[in-house]
Amino acid sequence: MHLYKKYKVLLLIALLLSGVFLSFSILSNNNSPKQYIQVLGIAQDGGYPHIGCQKTCCQLYYEGKQSKKFVTSLGIVDRRHNTKYLIEATPDIIDQIRLMNHESDSNIIDGIFLTHAHIGHYTGLMYLGREALGAKNIPVYAMPKMAQFLQSNGPWSQLLSLKNIQLKSMTHQKPIVLHSGLKITPFLVPHRDEFSETVGFFIEGKSKKALFIPDIDKWHLWEKNIVDEVQKVDYAFIDATFFSAGEIPRPMSEVPHPFIDETIKRFENESIETRSKIIFIHLNHSNPALLDNHPSKKRLESLGYQVAQQGAIFEL
């Protein structure tokens, strides 16, 4: 047996025996759990393929060798109460709502949680307006500066004046209780806050907990220890915009993110149980781990990490 395949088989056996293998799968709607997170997108704000990209990474898509990757978003679904919430309103919101909804669902969405005012995280709100859905009072949960940005700038302000959306305030580290034990708690993280503050989310379901941090400048700039925070949850969807330094032809200090290589370094002495909780998400088109079957992705998996997969379901 090839050494890599042998190692992967042994790793899987070890995870199963230790009882820490994550409840992760891509399931049909009939087989999905009653309460779950669904990965609705995994790419950085510009999506994949990326506008203007002539490099091999995006050409593979046009050659039919890679699938389209939606912009990063999570769905929070509770089938007991027939409720569905979006985390992020991306430019791919049309396809993402369809991916999350069941054929029998009468309501489109019960609420949207926003992390910040960068284009991949809120501009999908435009599809709720007069020119598209013409929605009625869809709750949009936002931090104070994010809410002020929407209120003070068009076309977002029109969504409010026409009552397409209804703003719901969020407060740092104050839980929002939805129903049946489902709670979402925002917390501030350091990021390029040109128009709003930036938050991550702590998601708590009936039996599982998850961390969602799609954007952060660097782990060491955060007041909390990312290793400690991952150990508290069952799943950790964390910023993996770039794999390593020098990945894009511009000063990477202009768009600071924790490189995957840096995250691996931070977790190198942690147990396989801890590493297996990490699901890398928000990958730039230049990130080799975004590509199916790329050696960099296989390397991460061999170390126990996961790369988020569009459509994947994680029981809450």
Contacts in CASP RR format, 6 or more apart in sequence:
PFRMAT RR
TARGET T0000
AUTHOR 0000-0000-0000
METHOD contacts of the structure
MODEL  1
MHLYKKYKVLLLIALLLSGVFLSFSILSNNNSPKQYIQVLGIAQDGGYPH
IGCQKTCCQLYYEGKQSKKFVTSLGIVDRRHNTKYLIEATPDIIDQIRLM
NHESDSNIIDGIFLTHAHIGHYTGLMYLGREALGAKNIPVYAMPKMAQFL
QSNGPWSQLLSLKNIQLKSMTHQKPIVLHSGLKITPFLVPHRDEFSETVG
FFIEGKSKKALFIPDIDKWHLWEKNIVDEVQKVDYAFIDATFFSAGEIPR
PMSEVPHPFIDETIKRFENESIETRSKIIFIHLNHSNPALLDNHPSKKRL
ESLGYQVAQQGAIFEL
1 9 0 8 1.000
4 298 0 8 1.000
4 302 0 8 1.000
7 302 0 8 1.000
8 301 0 8 1.000
8 302 0 8 1.000
11 272 0 8 1.000
11 302 0 8 1.000
11 304 0 8 1.000
12 21 0 8 1.000
14 272 0 8 1.000
15 21 0 8 1.000
15 272 0 8 1.000
15 276 0 8 1.000
15 304 0 8 1.000
18 272 0 8 1.000
18 273 0 8 1.000
20 272 0 8 1.000
20 273 0 8 1.000
20 276 0 8 1.000
21 276 0 8 1.000
22 234 0 8 1.000
22 235 0 8 1.000
22 276 0 8 1.000
22 277 0 8 1.000
22 306 0 8 1.000
22 314 0 8 1.000
23 33 0 8 1.000
23 208 0 8 1.000
23 234 0 8 1.000
23 314 0 8 1.000
23 315 0 8 1.000
24 235 0 8 1.000
24 306 0 8 1.000
24 312 0 8 1.000
24 313 0 8 1.000
24 314 0 8 1.000
25 312 0 8 1.000
25 313 0 8 1.000
26 309 0 8 1.000
26 311 0 8 1.000
26 312 0 8 1.000
26 313 0 8 1.000
27 313 0 8 1.000
29 102 0 8 1.000
29 103 0 8 1.000
32 77 0 8 1.000
32 79 0 8 1.000
32 313 0 8 1.000
33 79 0 8 1.000
33 313 0 8 1.000
33 315 0 8 1.000
33 316 0 8 1.000
34 78 0 8 1.000
34 79 0 8 1.000
34 80 0 8 1.000
35 77 0 8 1.000
35 78 0 8 1.000
35 79 0 8 1.000
35 80 0 8 1.000
35 180 0 8 1.000
35 182 0 8 1.000
35 205 0 8 1.000
35 206 0 8 1.000
35 315 0 8 1.000
35 316 0 8 1.000
36 76 0 8 1.000
36 77 0 8 1.000
36 313 0 8 1.000
36 314 0 8 1.000
36 315 0 8 1.000
36 316 0 8 1.000
37 74 0 8 1.000
37 75 0 8 1.000
37 76 0 8 1.000
37 77 0 8 1.000
37 203 0 8 1.000
37 210 0 8 1.000
37 235 0 8 1.000
37 313 0 8 1.000
37 314 0 8 1.000
37 316 0 8 1.000
38 74 0 8 1.000
38 75 0 8 1.000
38 77 0 8 1.000
38 99 0 8 1.000
38 100 0 8 1.000
38 311 0 8 1.000
38 312 0 8 1.000
38 313 0 8 1.000
38 314 0 8 1.000
39 74 0 8 1.000
39 75 0 8 1.000
39 237 0 8 1.000
39 279 0 8 1.000
39 281 0 8 1.000
39 308 0 8 1.000
39 309 0 8 1.000
39 310 0 8 1.000
39 311 0 8 1.000
39 312 0 8 1.000
39 313 0 8 1.000
39 314 0 8 1.000
40 70 0 8 1.000
40 73 0 8 1.000
40 74 0 8 1.000
40 75 0 8 1.000
40 86 0 8 1.000
40 92 0 8 1.000
40 96 0 8 1.000
40 99 0 8 1.000
40 100 0 8 1.000
40 310 0 8 1.000
40 311 0 8 1.000
41 69 0 8 1.000
41 70 0 8 1.000
41 71 0 8 1.000
41 72 0 8 1.000
41 73 0 8 1.000
41 90 0 8 1.000
41 92 0 8 1.000
41 96 0 8 1.000
41 281 0 8 1.000
41 308 0 8 1.000
41 310 0 8 1.000
41 311 0 8 1.000
42 69 0 8 1.000
42 70 0 8 1.000
42 72 0 8 1.000
42 281 0 8 1.000
42 282 0 8 1.000
42 283 0 8 1.000
42 290 0 8 1.000
42 307 0 8 1.000
42 308 0 8 1.000
42 309 0 8 1.000
42 310 0 8 1.000
43 69 0 8 1.000
43 70 0 8 1.000
43 71 0 8 1.000
43 72 0 8 1.000
43 282 0 8 1.000
43 283 0 8 1.000
43 284 0 8 1.000
43 285 0 8 1.000
43 290 0 8 1.000
44 71 0 8 1.000
44 72 0 8 1.000
44 241 0 8 1.000
44 282 0 8 1.000
44 283 0 8 1.000
44 284 0 8 1.000
44 285 0 8 1.000
44 287 0 8 1.000
45 71 0 8 1.000
45 72 0 8 1.000
45 90 0 8 1.000
45 118 0 8 1.000
45 119 0 8 1.000
45 120 0 8 1.000
45 121 0 8 1.000
46 71 0 8 1.000
46 91 0 8 1.000
46 119 0 8 1.000
46 120 0 8 1.000
46 285 0 8 1.000
47 69 0 8 1.000
47 70 0 8 1.000
47 71 0 8 1.000
47 91 0 8 1.000
47 92 0 8 1.000
47 285 0 8 1.000
48 57 0 8 1.000
48 58 0 8 1.000
48 61 0 8 1.000
48 66 0 8 1.000
48 68 0 8 1.000
48 69 0 8 1.000
48 283 0 8 1.000
48 285 0 8 1.000
48 290 0 8 1.000
49 58 0 8 1.000
49 61 0 8 1.000
49 62 0 8 1.000
49 68 0 8 1.000
49 285 0 8 1.000
50 57 0 8 1.000
50 58 0 8 1.000
50 284 0 8 1.000
50 285 0 8 1.000
52 58 0 8 1.000
53 285 0 8 1.000
55 286 0 8 1.000
57 285 0 8 1.000
57 286 0 8 1.000
57 288 0 8 1.000
57 290 0 8 1.000
57 291 0 8 1.000
58 285 0 8 1.000
60 66 0 8 1.000
60 291 0 8 1.000
61 67 0 8 1.000
61 68 0 8 1.000
66 291 0 8 1.000
66 292 0 8 1.000
67 292 0 8 1.000
67 310 0 8 1.000
69 283 0 8 1.000
69 290 0 8 1.000
69 310 0 8 1.000
70 90 0 8 1.000
70 92 0 8 1.000
70 95 0 8 1.000
70 96 0 8 1.000
70 310 0 8 1.000
71 88 0 8 1.000
71 90 0 8 1.000
71 91 0 8 1.000
71 92 0 8 1.000
71 120 0 8 1.000
72 88 0 8 1.000
72 90 0 8 1.000
72 120 0 8 1.000
72 121 0 8 1.000
72 214 0 8 1.000
72 281 0 8 1.000
72 282 0 8 1.000
72 308 0 8 1.000
73 86 0 8 1.000
73 87 0 8 1.000
73 88 0 8 1.000
73 89 0 8 1.000
73 90 0 8 1.000
73 92 0 8 1.000
73 93 0 8 1.000
73 96 0 8 1.000
74 86 0 8 1.000
74 87 0 8 1.000
74 88 0 8 1.000
74 212 0 8 1.000
74 237 0 8 1.000
75 84 0 8 1.000
75 85 0 8 1.000
75 86 0 8 1.000
75 87 0 8 1.000
75 96 0 8 1.000
75 100 0 8 1.000
76 84 0 8 1.000
76 85 0 8 1.000
76 86 0 8 1.000
76 87 0 8 1.000
76 182 0 8 1.000
76 184 0 8 1.000
76 203 0 8 1.000
76 316 0 8 1.000
77 83 0 8 1.000
77 84 0 8 1.000
77 85 0 8 1.000
77 100 0 8 1.000
78 84 0 8 1.000
78 178 0 8 1.000
78 179 0 8 1.000
78 180 0 8 1.000
78 182 0 8 1.000
80 180 0 8 1.000
81 179 0 8 1.000
81 180 0 8 1.000
82 105 0 8 1.000
82 107 0 8 1.000
83 110 0 8 1.000
83 178 0 8 1.000
83 179 0 8 1.000
84 100 0 8 1.000
84 101 0 8 1.000
84 105 0 8 1.000
84 107 0 8 1.000
84 109 0 8 1.000
84 110 0 8 1.000
84 111 0 8 1.000
85 109 0 8 1.000
85 110 0 8 1.000
85 111 0 8 1.000
85 112 0 8 1.000
85 113 0 8 1.000
85 178 0 8 1.000
85 184 0 8 1.000
86 93 0 8 1.000
86 96 0 8 1.000
86 97 0 8 1.000
86 100 0 8 1.000
86 109 0 8 1.000
86 111 0 8 1.000
86 112 0 8 1.000
86 113 0 8 1.000
87 112 0 8 1.000
87 113 0 8 1.000
87 115 0 8 1.000
87 184 0 8 1.000
87 201 0 8 1.000
87 212 0 8 1.000
88 112 0 8 1.000
88 113 0 8 1.000
88 114 0 8 1.000
88 115 0 8 1.000
88 120 0 8 1.000
88 121 0 8 1.000
88 122 0 8 1.000
88 214 0 8 1.000
89 112 0 8 1.000
89 114 0 8 1.000
89 121 0 8 1.000
89 122 0 8 1.000
89 123 0 8 1.000
89 124 0 8 1.000
89 125 0 8 1.000
89 140 0 8 1.000
90 96 0 8 1.000
90 120 0 8 1.000
90 121 0 8 1.000
90 123 0 8 1.000
90 124 0 8 1.000
91 119 0 8 1.000
91 120 0 8 1.000
91 123 0 8 1.000
91 124 0 8 1.000
93 124 0 8 1.000
93 127 0 8 1.000
94 127 0 8 1.000
97 108 0 8 1.000
97 109 0 8 1.000
99 310 0 8 1.000
99 311 0 8 1.000
101 108 0 8 1.000
108 133 0 8 1.000
108 135 0 8 1.000
109 138 0 8 1.000
110 138 0 8 1.000
110 139 0 8 1.000
111 138 0 8 1.000
111 139 0 8 1.000
111 140 0 8 1.000
111 141 0 8 1.000
112 125 0 8 1.000
112 138 0 8 1.000
112 139 0 8 1.000
112 140 0 8 1.000
112 141 0 8 1.000
112 165 0 8 1.000
113 141 0 8 1.000
113 170 0 8 1.000
113 184 0 8 1.000
113 186 0 8 1.000
113 201 0 8 1.000
114 121 0 8 1.000
114 122 0 8 1.000
114 140 0 8 1.000
114 141 0 8 1.000
114 142 0 8 1.000
114 143 0 8 1.000
114 146 0 8 1.000
115 121 0 8 1.000
115 198 0 8 1.000
115 199 0 8 1.000
115 200 0 8 1.000
115 201 0 8 1.000
115 214 0 8 1.000
115 215 0 8 1.000
116 122 0 8 1.000
116 146 0 8 1.000
116 191 0 8 1.000
116 193 0 8 1.000
116 195 0 8 1.000
116 196 0 8 1.000
116 197 0 8 1.000
116 198 0 8 1.000
116 199 0 8 1.000
116 215 0 8 1.000
117 145 0 8 1.000
117 146 0 8 1.000
117 149 0 8 1.000
117 194 0 8 1.000
117 195 0 8 1.000
117 196 0 8 1.000
118 192 0 8 1.000
118 215 0 8 1.000
121 214 0 8 1.000
121 215 0 8 1.000
122 146 0 8 1.000
122 150 0 8 1.000
122 156 0 8 1.000
125 140 0 8 1.000
125 150 0 8 1.000
125 156 0 8 1.000
125 159 0 8 1.000
125 165 0 8 1.000
126 132 0 8 1.000
126 155 0 8 1.000
126 159 0 8 1.000
127 133 0 8 1.000
128 134 0 8 1.000
128 135 0 8 1.000
128 138 0 8 1.000
128 159 0 8 1.000
128 164 0 8 1.000
128 165 0 8 1.000
129 135 0 8 1.000
129 158 0 8 1.000
129 159 0 8 1.000
129 162 0 8 1.000
129 164 0 8 1.000
130 158 0 8 1.000
130 162 0 8 1.000
130 164 0 8 1.000
133 164 0 8 1.000
134 162 0 8 1.000
134 164 0 8 1.000
135 164 0 8 1.000
135 165 0 8 1.000
136 163 0 8 1.000
136 164 0 8 1.000
137 163 0 8 1.000
137 164 0 8 1.000
137 165 0 8 1.000
137 166 0 8 1.000
138 164 0 8 1.000
138 165 0 8 1.000
138 166 0 8 1.000
139 165 0 8 1.000
139 166 0 8 1.000
139 168 0 8 1.000
140 150 0 8 1.000
140 165 0 8 1.000
140 166 0 8 1.000
140 167 0 8 1.000
140 168 0 8 1.000
141 168 0 8 1.000
141 169 0 8 1.000
141 170 0 8 1.000
141 176 0 8 1.000
141 184 0 8 1.000
141 186 0 8 1.000
142 150 0 8 1.000
142 167 0 8 1.000
142 168 0 8 1.000
142 169 0 8 1.000
142 170 0 8 1.000
142 196 0 8 1.000
143 169 0 8 1.000
143 170 0 8 1.000
143 171 0 8 1.000
143 172 0 8 1.000
143 186 0 8 1.000
143 188 0 8 1.000
143 196 0 8 1.000
143 197 0 8 1.000
143 199 0 8 1.000
144 169 0 8 1.000
144 197 0 8 1.000
145 193 0 8 1.000
145 195 0 8 1.000
145 196 0 8 1.000
145 197 0 8 1.000
146 196 0 8 1.000
146 197 0 8 1.000
147 167 0 8 1.000
147 169 0 8 1.000
148 196 0 8 1.000
149 156 0 8 1.000
149 195 0 8 1.000
149 196 0 8 1.000
150 156 0 8 1.000
150 157 0 8 1.000
150 159 0 8 1.000
150 160 0 8 1.000
150 167 0 8 1.000
151 157 0 8 1.000
151 160 0 8 1.000
151 167 0 8 1.000
158 164 0 8 1.000
159 165 0 8 1.000
160 166 0 8 1.000
160 167 0 8 1.000
168 176 0 8 1.000
170 176 0 8 1.000
170 186 0 8 1.000
170 199 0 8 1.000
171 186 0 8 1.000
172 186 0 8 1.000
172 187 0 8 1.000
172 188 0 8 1.000
172 199 0 8 1.000
173 185 0 8 1.000
173 186 0 8 1.000
173 187 0 8 1.000
174 185 0 8 1.000
174 186 0 8 1.000
175 183 0 8 1.000
175 184 0 8 1.000
175 185 0 8 1.000
175 204 0 8 1.000
176 183 0 8 1.000
176 184 0 8 1.000
176 185 0 8 1.000
176 186 0 8 1.000
177 183 0 8 1.000
178 184 0 8 1.000
180 206 0 8 1.000
181 204 0 8 1.000
181 205 0 8 1.000
181 206 0 8 1.000
182 204 0 8 1.000
182 205 0 8 1.000
182 206 0 8 1.000
182 316 0 8 1.000
183 203 0 8 1.000
183 204 0 8 1.000
183 205 0 8 1.000
184 201 0 8 1.000
184 202 0 8 1.000
184 203 0 8 1.000
184 204 0 8 1.000
185 201 0 8 1.000
185 202 0 8 1.000
185 203 0 8 1.000
185 204 0 8 1.000
186 199 0 8 1.000
186 200 0 8 1.000
186 201 0 8 1.000
187 199 0 8 1.000
187 200 0 8 1.000
187 201 0 8 1.000
187 202 0 8 1.000
188 197 0 8 1.000
188 198 0 8 1.000
188 199 0 8 1.000
188 200 0 8 1.000
189 198 0 8 1.000
189 199 0 8 1.000
189 200 0 8 1.000
189 213 0 8 1.000
189 215 0 8 1.000
189 216 0 8 1.000
189 222 0 8 1.000
190 198 0 8 1.000
190 216 0 8 1.000
190 217 0 8 1.000
190 218 0 8 1.000
190 221 0 8 1.000
190 222 0 8 1.000
191 198 0 8 1.000
191 215 0 8 1.000
191 216 0 8 1.000
191 217 0 8 1.000
192 198 0 8 1.000
192 217 0 8 1.000
192 255 0 8 1.000
192 256 0 8 1.000
198 215 0 8 1.000
198 216 0 8 1.000
200 211 0 8 1.000
200 212 0 8 1.000
200 213 0 8 1.000
200 214 0 8 1.000
201 211 0 8 1.000
201 212 0 8 1.000
202 209 0 8 1.000
202 210 0 8 1.000
202 211 0 8 1.000
202 212 0 8 1.000
202 233 0 8 1.000
203 209 0 8 1.000
203 210 0 8 1.000
203 211 0 8 1.000
203 212 0 8 1.000
203 316 0 8 1.000
204 210 0 8 1.000
204 316 0 8 1.000
205 316 0 8 1.000
206 316 0 8 1.000
207 315 0 8 1.000
207 316 0 8 1.000
208 234 0 8 1.000
208 235 0 8 1.000
208 314 0 8 1.000
208 315 0 8 1.000
208 316 0 8 1.000
209 232 0 8 1.000
209 233 0 8 1.000
209 234 0 8 1.000
209 235 0 8 1.000
210 233 0 8 1.000
210 234 0 8 1.000
210 235 0 8 1.000
210 236 0 8 1.000
210 237 0 8 1.000
210 314 0 8 1.000
210 316 0 8 1.000
211 229 0 8 1.000
211 230 0 8 1.000
211 232 0 8 1.000
211 233 0 8 1.000
211 235 0 8 1.000
211 236 0 8 1.000
211 237 0 8 1.000
211 238 0 8 1.000
212 237 0 8 1.000
213 236 0 8 1.000
213 237 0 8 1.000
213 238 0 8 1.000
213 239 0 8 1.000
214 237 0 8 1.000
214 238 0 8 1.000
214 239 0 8 1.000
214 281 0 8 1.000
214 282 0 8 1.000
215 239 0 8 1.000
215 241 0 8 1.000
215 257 0 8 1.000
215 282 0 8 1.000
216 222 0 8 1.000
216 239 0 8 1.000
216 257 0 8 1.000
216 258 0 8 1.000
217 256 0 8 1.000
217 257 0 8 1.000
218 256 0 8 1.000
218 257 0 8 1.000
218 258 0 8 1.000
218 262 0 8 1.000
219 226 0 8 1.000
219 258 0 8 1.000
219 262 0 8 1.000
219 263 0 8 1.000
219 266 0 8 1.000
226 238 0 8 1.000
226 263 0 8 1.000
226 266 0 8 1.000
227 266 0 8 1.000
227 267 0 8 1.000
227 270 0 8 1.000
227 274 0 8 1.000
229 236 0 8 1.000
230 236 0 8 1.000
230 238 0 8 1.000
230 267 0 8 1.000
230 274 0 8 1.000
230 277 0 8 1.000
230 278 0 8 1.000
231 274 0 8 1.000
231 277 0 8 1.000
233 277 0 8 1.000
234 277 0 8 1.000
234 314 0 8 1.000
235 277 0 8 1.000
235 279 0 8 1.000
235 314 0 8 1.000
236 277 0 8 1.000
236 278 0 8 1.000
236 279 0 8 1.000
237 279 0 8 1.000
237 281 0 8 1.000
237 308 0 8 1.000
238 258 0 8 1.000
238 263 0 8 1.000
238 278 0 8 1.000
238 279 0 8 1.000
238 280 0 8 1.000
238 281 0 8 1.000
239 257 0 8 1.000
239 258 0 8 1.000
239 281 0 8 1.000
239 282 0 8 1.000
240 260 0 8 1.000
240 263 0 8 1.000
240 280 0 8 1.000
240 281 0 8 1.000
240 282 0 8 1.000
240 283 0 8 1.000
240 287 0 8 1.000
240 289 0 8 1.000
240 307 0 8 1.000
241 255 0 8 1.000
241 257 0 8 1.000
241 282 0 8 1.000
241 283 0 8 1.000
241 284 0 8 1.000
241 287 0 8 1.000
242 248 0 8 1.000
242 252 0 8 1.000
242 257 0 8 1.000
242 259 0 8 1.000
242 260 0 8 1.000
242 284 0 8 1.000
242 286 0 8 1.000
242 287 0 8 1.000
243 259 0 8 1.000
243 260 0 8 1.000
243 261 0 8 1.000
243 287 0 8 1.000
243 288 0 8 1.000
243 289 0 8 1.000
243 296 0 8 1.000
244 259 0 8 1.000
244 260 0 8 1.000
244 261 0 8 1.000
245 252 0 8 1.000
245 259 0 8 1.000
245 261 0 8 1.000
246 252 0 8 1.000
247 284 0 8 1.000
247 286 0 8 1.000
247 287 0 8 1.000
248 255 0 8 1.000
248 284 0 8 1.000
248 286 0 8 1.000
260 280 0 8 1.000
260 287 0 8 1.000
260 289 0 8 1.000
260 300 0 8 1.000
263 278 0 8 1.000
263 280 0 8 1.000
264 300 0 8 1.000
264 303 0 8 1.000
264 305 0 8 1.000
267 274 0 8 1.000
267 275 0 8 1.000
267 278 0 8 1.000
272 304 0 8 1.000
275 303 0 8 1.000
275 304 0 8 1.000
275 305 0 8 1.000
276 304 0 8 1.000
276 305 0 8 1.000
276 306 0 8 1.000
278 305 0 8 1.000
278 306 0 8 1.000
279 305 0 8 1.000
279 306 0 8 1.000
279 307 0 8 1.000
279 308 0 8 1.000
280 289 0 8 1.000
280 300 0 8 1.000
280 305 0 8 1.000
280 306 0 8 1.000
280 307 0 8 1.000
280 308 0 8 1.000
281 308 0 8 1.000
283 289 0 8 1.000
283 290 0 8 1.000
283 307 0 8 1.000
283 308 0 8 1.000
284 290 0 8 1.000
288 294 0 8 1.000
288 295 0 8 1.000
288 296 0 8 1.000
288 297 0 8 1.000
289 296 0 8 1.000
289 297 0 8 1.000
289 300 0 8 1.000
289 307 0 8 1.000
290 297 0 8 1.000
290 307 0 8 1.000
291 297 0 8 1.000
297 307 0 8 1.000
300 306 0 8 1.000
300 307 0 8 1.000
301 307 0 8 1.000
END
